[in-house]
Amino acid sequence: MSSVRNIIGILVLFPKLWLALRHQRKTSAILLKQFSERLSHHNSQRLYLYGLYIPVFIGESYSVLRGRKLSSDERAAITFLGSMTGLFDDLFDSEKHTDDAIRALIHNSKSTESLSELDQVLLQLFDLFKSHIHDESDIEILVNRVFESQVSSRKQRSSLLTNTEIQEITFNKGGYTMQLYRRAFAGNVSEAEDALFFNIGAIGQLENDIFDIYKDLTDGISTLATNATSIQSLRDIYVDLQQQIFCQIENLDYKNADKRAFKRIFALIAARGLVALDNLAQLNNRTGFAFNPGNFTRKELICDMEKPKNWVKLLHYASKCSKK
């Protein structure tokens, strides 16, 4: 009976997600329109994409955990901060932006007149984010950590990194960003909650790398997925992180019902990574040798989550994991 309730609880998330996306789409259209009009088509799309999904998946999820809806200030803060994400990431792939130039930008040490339209938009979005939060005390520290993690991620274009170094870069890149997102919401951040958000960001980055294995391989970027010689070892890292997160959720000082609801949301998101790992494991088993992603085609490496069998697996893993 508990398994049935769990599956129903997960299925109920889908209409809630649809409603949350519809509401946030309207909010983003209002808050981000003036910035979208100043950007290229590509950057405008990135602005809206991250300004839609981050407030929904991060903001709405956190509101479930604490048992209270987002305030208008919180929604605005996470929308402005979230919308910056894709644009900020792109700076590190741009030949026009050196590390020193990006550092000067985040510390606002250049005159506005010398900045590009994109740079000005990023600064204005960040100022708006800060204007909607109640505590800026550690924002600069976290921004610097996000910056340094992005700089470190450039090293992934080298084949000389060890898996331990790659794992640290991966976890820091996702973890510090997620901790910064948490600052969009009211309330003091306990050490336990900060550690939880770091790990959620870490597993999110690892999941992205698993799904992006073909792209990263083609671009010459070393990740735990592209470097894997054993899918089981990669799965062990992923599952260990997942289990840590479930324990951290359980130990938070929130209502048990809210923690259970948050576990279901997290389990559904993390289950995508398990489905993708199954896909890679099947390829590995087919060869009978050490895993080498270079031996497979794009179609084989990319996990299509729209396939019915993968939807069934997704629900299975989400239901199973959220019971922990």
N, C-alpha and C positions, 0 to 999 in steps of 0.2 A: 504493500500500500504506500509506503514512504517513497518508493521509486516512482510510482505513478504520480504522486503529488509533486515530486521533484520535476518530472518531465512537464507536467502542466504548468508549474511555476516558471519554467524556462520558456515554454511556448507563449505564455502571457507576455513575456518580454518583447516579443516582436511587434504587436500592435502598439505597445507603449513606446517603443523605439520609433515607430513610424510617426506617432503623434509628436514626439519630442523633436524629430527632424523637421516636421512641418512648422512647428512653432519657432524653432531656431532659424529656419530659412528666412522667415519674415523678419526676425530680429537682425540677422546679419545683413539683409538687404537694406535696412534702415541705417544701421551703424557704419557699414563699410562702403556705402555707395560713393561718398565723396572721395574716398581713397581709390576705389576701383577705377574711377574715371580718369585718374592721373597716371595709371599704370598701363603697361603693354597688355595685350590680350592674354598672353601666357601668365604674367604675374597677377593679373586680375583674377584669373581662374584659380591660381594658387591661393590667393587671398581669401576667396569665398569658400574654397574647399576646406581649408583648415579652420576658417572661421565658422564653419558649419559643424564639422565632425568632432573637433576637440571640445567645444562646449557641450555637445550631446554626450559623447562617450566618457569624458572626464567629469564635466560639471554635473550632469544629471545623475551619474553613478555616485558621485560623492554626496549628492543631496539625499540619495537613498540610504547611504551608510549612516549619515548623521540624523536622518528622519525629519528633514526640513527642506522645503523647496528653496531654490536659488532666489536670492533677492535681486532686484533690478540692477543694483551696483555689482553684485557678483556675476550676473550674466553678462553685463557689459565688460567687466574686467577680463573674464575668461575669453570672451569673443575677441577683444582687442589683442590680448596676448596670444591666443591661439592662431589668429589670422597672420601673425608675424612669422610663425614657425617655418613654413615652406620658403618664404622669402629670405629669412635669415640663413637657412640651410644652403640656399642657392648662392649666397655670397661667397661661400667657401669653395664653390666650383667655378667662380668667375675670375677670369684673369685680371680684371680691373680692380679686384679687391685683395690686397695682400693682408697678411695677418695684422700688420701694423695699422693698415687703413681701417680694418674692421674693429680693432681695439680702440682706435681714435673715435670711431663712430659710436660704439657702445658707451664710451665715457663722455660723449658729446663735446669733444675737445677741438672740433673744427667749426669754423663759421658756417652758418646755414647756407650762405651764398655759394660756397664751394662744393656743396653736396649735390649729388644727383637727385632726380625726382624720387627714385626708389629709396635712397637713403633718407630723404626728408620724410617720406611716408612711414618708414620704419621708426624713426624717432618720434613722430607724432602719435603713432599707435602705442608706443611704449609709454609716452607721457600720459596718454588717456588711460592706459591700464593702471598706472600708478595713481591717477586721480580718483579711481574708483575703489581703491583698497584702503584699509584702515591702518595698516602697519607696513612701513617700508624698511624696517630696521635691518633685515638681512637680504634684501633684494639685490643689492650690489654684489654681495658675496656670491649669491647663486648665479647671477648673470656672468660673473667672472668664471665660475666653475663650468657653466654651459659653454662659454667661449673656449676655455682651455680644453674641454673634452672634444670640441669640434676641431681644434687645432691638432690634437693628438690623433684624431681619426684620419687625418691626412697620411699618417704613417701606414695606413692599411693598403696604400698603393705599393708598399714594399713587400717582397716575399720573405723578408728576413725576420719578421715578427714571429714570436712563439705564440702558441695558443693561449698561454696564460696572459700575455700582453694584449692579445686581441680581445680576450674576454674582459679584461679590465677596461679597455677602451669602449667596448660595446656597452657594458653595464653603466659606465659613467655617462656616456652620451645620452642614453635613455633615462637614467636615474636622476641626474641633476635637472634635466628638463622637466620631468614629472614633479619634482620637488618645487620647481618654480611655478608650475601650474597650480599647485596647492595654495600658493600665496594669493591667488585670485579670490579665495573664499575666506570668509570671516572666521574668527576664532583662533586661539593660540594653537600652534602646531607642536604636539608633544614629540619627544624623541622616537617613540614607538610608531607614531603616525608618519613621521618623516622617513623612517626606515622602510615602512610599508610602501610609501609612494616611490621611494628609490627603487625598490625591487619590482614594483609594477612597471616602472619605466624601463628597467633592465630587461624584463621578459618581453615587453613590447618591442624593444629594439631587436632582441634576438629573434622574435617571431618575424619581424620585417625582413631580417637577413635570411631567414629560412625560405620565405616566399620569394625573395629577390635573388636567389642563388644564381639563376642564369644571367641576370643583368649584371650582378657583381662580378661574376666569372668573366663575362665579356669585357667589362670595363677594367679588369685587372685589379679588383679590390679584394683583399684578403679578409674573409670573415670566418667565424666558426663553422659556417655551413660550407663555404667553398673549400676550406682546408680540411674538412672532415674526411677521415679514412674509414670511420665506423659510424654509421647512423645511430647505433645504440649508445655510443659515447656522447653524441650530440643530444640524444633524447634524455640521457641521464642528467646532463646539465640543465636542460629545460624543465624536466619533472622535479628536480631538486629545488629549483627556484620557485616553481609553482607550489610545492608543498610548504616551503618557507612562508610564502604569501598567505596561504590558508591559515597557518599557525599565527601569523602576525594579525590577521583580521580577527581571529578568535580572541586574541589578547587585548584588543582595543576596548576602551571604556565607552561602548555604545550599547544600545539595546540589542538583545539577542535576535529579535525578529529582524531588525535592520541589518545586522551582520549577516544573517542567513540570506537576506535578499541581495545584499552586495556580493556575497559569495557566488550566487547564481549568475550575476552579471559578469563577474570576473571569469568564472568557469566557462561561460559562453565565448568570451573573447579569447581566452587561452586555449580553448579546445581547437581553434583554427590551426594553431601551431602543431598540435598533435596529429591532426589530419594530414597536414603537409609533411610531417615526419614519416607517417605511414607510407605516403607516396614515394618518398626517397628510399625508405627501407625496402619496398617492393623492387625498386630498381637494383638496389644493392644485392638482394637475394637472388635476383635473376642472373647476375654475373657470377656469383660465388666467390668473388675476389674482394680485396679491399675497395672501399667506395672511392670512385674518382669521377666527380661531376663532369669533367671534360669528355667523358666517354658517352655522354647522353645528349639528346637533342633538346631544343627549347621546349617542345611540346611535352617531352617526358619529364623535364625538371619542374615545369610550372604546374602547380596544383590548382586545378579548376574547381573552385568552391561552389559553382553552380550545378555541378553534376549531382543527380539525386543520391547516389551512393555516398558522396561526401557530406551531403546534408544529414543523412542518417547517422554517419559517423560523428558528425558535429554534435548532434543531439545526444548521442550515446556518451561521448566523452564529457560533455557539459553536465549531463545528469549525474554521471558517475563521480566526477570530481567535486561537484558542489555539495555532495553529501558528506564530504570530509570535515 
